């Protein structure tokens, strides 16, 4: 069973999406978008770039926690992971995005308050 994208509206009116694994855990969160077509384009970009190893940037936060970003072909960040306890968990998160993004359906939750 693939994961799913959840498209949501932030409190400031902008849109963003989360990629959820089949167990419901958020594995990637997008940047903010001003319009729904832009956000949907971002989802397509995640699907396209998720299988490509070179699109992942492995990073460490100021507090020392590993995380990753997913970049488009133009090197723009299209999504970021949560903070992980260790590099092994971060790498499992990357594997989960690769596994779940391509076949994921999109649930549009923007109409919900």
N, C-alpha and C positions, 0 to 999 in steps of 0.2 A: 504494500500500500504506500503510495507516494505521500509526501508532505503536502501542505497547502499554503498558499499566500493569503494573508488577511489584510485587506486594504482598509485603513482607518483614517478618521479625521482627528487631528490634534486639537487641543483647546484653542490654539491660535488660528484655527481654520485651515491650516495647511494639511496636506495628506502625506501619509507614510504607509509602509507595509512591513509586515513581519513574515518571514518564512518559518513555518512550524513543522516540526518533525511529526511522523505519524502518532507519536505518543503525546502530542500537544505542546512540546517544549519549543520555545522560540530559539531558533538557531541563527537567524540573521535579521537585522533591522535596517531599514533603508534610511536614506537621508530624507529631508522634508521636500515636498513638491508643492507648487502653487496650484496646479490643475490636475484633474483626474487623468486626462490623456498622458500627461508627463509621468505620473505615478505608474500607470499601466505600461508605459514604455520602459520604465525602470524595472518592472517585473520581467518583461521580455528580455531585458539586458542581463538580469541575473540568470535566467534560464540559459541564455546563450553563452555567458562567460563562466558559469559554475564548473563545467567540466575541465577548464583550462588551468593547470597548475600555476602557470606564470601570472595569473590574475589575482592570486592570493598574496597579501602582504602579512607576514607574521610579525606581530608587534608585542611590546610590553608596555603596560601602563605606568604612570608615575609611581603608583603604589606597588609595582613589581608583578602585577598579574598579567599573564599572557592573554592575548586576544588576536583576532585577525580582521582584516578588511578585504572585501572583494571589489576589484576595480574593473572598469570597462576597458575596452581596447584603447581609449583615449587617455587612460590612466586616471580617470575620475572615479572617486569612491562611490559605489552604488549600494554598499551595505557593510555593516559592522556586526561582529559577534558580541556576545556577552563577555564578561571577564571570567577567565578560567583559573582554577587552582594550580594547574601545571601545564606544561607544554604538551604532554600526552593527551590531556583532555581537550586542549585547543585543537590539536591535530585530528582528534576524533570529530570535533565540531566541523572542521573543514570537510572531512569525509562525508559527514551527514548532509552538508549543503550539496556536495557533488551528487550524492545519491538521491536526494529528495527534490531538488529544484526543477529539473527538466520536465518531469511529468506532473508537477503540482498544478492543481486548479486554483482559481482565485475566488475567494469569498469577499464580496464587496460589502463591508460593514459601515460605509460612510453615512448611510441614512439613519443609523442607530445613534442615540445620544450617549 
